[in-house]
Structures are given as structure tokens and as C-alpha cells.
Amino acid sequence: MQGKTVVATGATSGIGAAAVEALARQGARIVFVARDNARAEATRQKLEAVAPGLGHRAWLADLSLMADTRRVGAEIAAAEASVDVLVNNAGALFATRRMTSEGLEMTFALNHMSYFVLTAALLERVKAAKGRIVSTSSAAHRGAKLDFDDLQAKKVSPGFGVYGRSKLCNILFTRELARRLSGSGVTANCLHPGVVASRFGDEAGGWTAPILNIVKRFAISPEQGADTLVWLASAPEIAGVTGGYFARRKPAKLSAAAQDDAAARRLWEVSEKLAA
């Protein structure tokens, strides 16, 4: 990763923080998007400590808002001639249905639409590097199905149900992105990191937070959870592989809904309209 630039979201804690530190140690310059200024600066200083003098940089944005995601994407695109790796990793789970000020359900907006909008904003920079796009999904997609008449989750139970559907969106987005980028030299893959002991879910509220706290007692470390992400971002042996879903550095089992390419195309078209 010497001399390469990685743009990442969700990099201030959990697997995102572990991943960018590992990539920085390999020589990558890290450019990341954060919501909180204090955590952003703490992360930048940590990156500087493990890999000094590379020009690591933080940008601030609320990725649940499409306007803010477009804004920060445009700013990064203006500042970077090329992007070798784009890591879409920001995400959250909420116990209750929440809506953004733009009228989108919060889980859908942050976990799917931020991937879609930021990727669109930086795609020409990734193409310039013939780079890689790596998106964090989850085995939670299994059992989820998309209802295109209810993408804003009026009829779906909040919490794990809505979260699982957003992770299905990540896989469908990756499949359609890989199809559209065929022949460009850019690859797009996604992954299941495992159940990780991190800050994830700490702000979920309601009944989900206690359940997640119990689950985390048996979870793997952020470093272990980040391993497949780092591998997809950097390993020479994965160059040229695209459209895949991985866990533990191997192709992972997909649900039938996650292999529905017609749904992937439709989700892309709907997302384009929502992002406009």
C-alpha cells in the first residue's frame, strides 16, 4: 500500500479504526470521513503515530444526510487526484424508527444511501487509480427481503429487521456496481466482518442495546473483524476479483434475495432518484 490513498468511512472506532490503522502500517495514506470532530482528531493522531508523515486527513460530515454526503464527497474529489481504495464502512442500528431531515429512514440512509452517494462522488477518482471499492455488509442480510414499496420501513420492525435489510442493500449495491464497472479496472466487493466487540449499537437505544452488550461478550476483536476488509483492500491475490461477498477471506454464503440481480438493478435506479 506504499504511496496509495485510502478513503474510508466509519474509521473512528471498531473495525473501521482497526482497518485504517492496518492499512496505514502498510504505507497507505488515510483520508477518512467522521461525524465527531474530537474522535476525528484522535483518529488522525493515532494514524500519524503508527504511520507518520503520510498526510492523513479527516473530513467532517453527517453521512445520514445525502446533501452532506454529496458535499464531503465533492470536497474530497476536489482534493484528491486519485483514490486507490474506497472503504464504505459507516453504519448503525437503531431500536426505533428514525427519520432524517431529508425524509429517509435513518438506517437506510446511513447504511445504504451513504455508500451509494459517496461512491458516486468519488468514482472518477477511483477509476483514475483503477482502484478497489470495499463495502461492509453482514450475515444479518440472511432472512431479509426488499419491499420496494416500503424502503423507508413503515411496515418493518425497527432494530434488527431494518438493519438486516440495509445489509442486503449493501450486497445488491456491490453486485450492481461491479456489473456497471466491468472492464474499467475497478473492483467492488463486500464482506461480513463477524460479530465484533466495538462501539457498534451503543447508541441504538431501546431493547437492542442490552442484547448487543451480551452478544459482544462472545464477539471477536475489531482487529479480527477488520482482517477481511484489509485483505480485500490490499491483497495482491484479490486483484481483479469483483462482485463478491466474503467472510474470513473466503467467498461466503449468500441468501437467495442477495443474488437477485433484477432487484440489484432496481435498487440502483431507486437510489439514483433518492440521491438526486
ChimeraX attribute file (.defattr): number of C-alpha atoms within 10 A of each C-alpha:
attribute: neighborCount
match mode: 1-to-1
recipient: residues
	/A:1	17
	/A:2	12
	/A:3	11
	/A:4	20
	/A:5	27
	/A:6	26
	/A:7	26
	/A:8	26
	/A:9	26
	/A:10	22
	/A:11	28
	/A:12	25
	/A:13	17
	/A:14	19
	/A:15	28
	/A:16	26
	/A:17	20
	/A:18	22
	/A:19	26
	/A:20	29
	/A:21	25
	/A:22	19
	/A:23	24
	/A:24	24
	/A:25	17
	/A:26	15
	/A:27	18
	/A:28	25
	/A:29	27
	/A:30	25
	/A:31	22
	/A:32	25
	/A:33	24
	/A:34	22
	/A:35	17
	/A:36	13
	/A:37	13
	/A:38	11
	/A:39	15
	/A:40	21
	/A:41	16
	/A:42	12
	/A:43	23
	/A:44	21
	/A:45	15
	/A:46	15
	/A:47	25
	/A:48	19
	/A:49	12
	/A:50	13
	/A:51	21
	/A:52	15
	/A:53	10
	/A:54	17
	/A:55	15
	/A:56	22
	/A:57	18
	/A:58	22
	/A:59	18
	/A:60	15
	/A:61	20
	/A:62	16
	/A:63	26
	/A:64	27
	/A:65	22
	/A:66	23
	/A:67	16
	/A:68	17
	/A:69	26
	/A:70	22
	/A:71	15
	/A:72	20
	/A:73	22
	/A:74	15
	/A:75	14
	/A:76	23
	/A:77	19
	/A:78	12
	/A:79	9
	/A:80	14
	/A:81	13
	/A:82	22
	/A:83	25
	/A:84	24
	/A:85	28
	/A:86	27
	/A:87	27
	/A:88	26
	/A:89	22
	/A:90	23
	/A:91	25
	/A:92	21
	/A:93	26
	/A:94	22
	/A:95	20
	/A:96	16
	/A:97	16
	/A:98	15
	/A:99	16
	/A:100	14
	/A:101	10
	/A:102	13
	/A:103	12
	/A:104	20
	/A:105	19
	/A:106	26
	/A:107	28
	/A:108	24
	/A:109	26
	/A:110	25
	/A:111	26
	/A:112	26
	/A:113	27
	/A:114	26
	/A:115	27
	/A:116	23
	/A:117	25
	/A:118	24
	/A:119	21
	/A:120	16
	/A:121	19
	/A:122	22
	/A:123	20
	/A:124	15
	/A:125	22
	/A:126	27
	/A:127	18
	/A:128	15
	/A:129	17
	/A:130	16
	/A:131	25
	/A:132	26
	/A:133	27
	/A:134	26
	/A:135	29
	/A:136	28
	/A:137	28
	/A:138	23
	/A:139	21
	/A:140	18
	/A:141	25
	/A:142	17
	/A:143	14
	/A:144	21
	/A:145	18
	/A:146	17
	/A:147	13
	/A:148	12
	/A:149	9
	/A:150	10
	/A:151	18
	/A:152	20
	/A:153	23
	/A:154	11
	/A:155	11
	/A:156	15
	/A:157	13
	/A:158	18
	/A:159	22
	/A:160	17
	/A:161	18
	/A:162	30
	/A:163	24
	/A:164	22
	/A:165	25
	/A:166	30
	/A:167	27
	/A:168	29
	/A:169	28
	/A:170	28
	/A:171	28
	/A:172	26
	/A:173	30
	/A:174	28
	/A:175	25
	/A:176	21
	/A:177	23
	/A:178	21
	/A:179	16
	/A:180	11
	/A:181	17
	/A:182	14
	/A:183	10
	/A:184	12
	/A:185	16
	/A:186	24
	/A:187	29
	/A:188	28
	/A:189	27
	/A:190	30
	/A:191	26
	/A:192	24
	/A:193	24
	/A:194	20
	/A:195	18
	/A:196	21
	/A:197	21
	/A:198	17
	/A:199	15
	/A:200	18
	/A:201	19
	/A:202	15
	/A:203	13
	/A:204	17
	/A:205	14
	/A:206	12
	/A:207	12
	/A:208	19
	/A:209	19
	/A:210	14
	/A:211	11
	/A:212	17
	/A:213	17
	/A:214	10
	/A:215	13
	/A:216	17
	/A:217	10
	/A:218	11
	/A:219	17
	/A:220	15
	/A:221	17
	/A:222	22
	/A:223	20
	/A:224	19
	/A:225	25
	/A:226	25
	/A:227	19
	/A:228	24
	/A:229	30
	/A:230	22
	/A:231	17
	/A:232	26
	/A:233	27
	/A:234	19
	/A:235	11
	/A:236	9
	/A:237	9
	/A:238	14
	/A:239	15
	/A:240	13
	/A:241	14
	/A:242	23
	/A:243	20
	/A:244	19
	/A:245	27
	/A:246	23
	/A:247	19
	/A:248	17
	/A:249	17
	/A:250	11
	/A:251	13
	/A:252	14
	/A:253	12
	/A:254	16
	/A:255	15
	/A:256	11
	/A:257	19
	/A:258	25
	/A:259	14
	/A:260	12
	/A:261	15
	/A:262	11
	/A:263	19
	/A:264	23
	/A:265	18
	/A:266	15
	/A:267	19
	/A:268	18
	/A:269	12
	/A:270	13
	/A:271	16
	/A:272	14
	/A:273	9
	/A:274	15
	/A:275	18
	/A:276	9
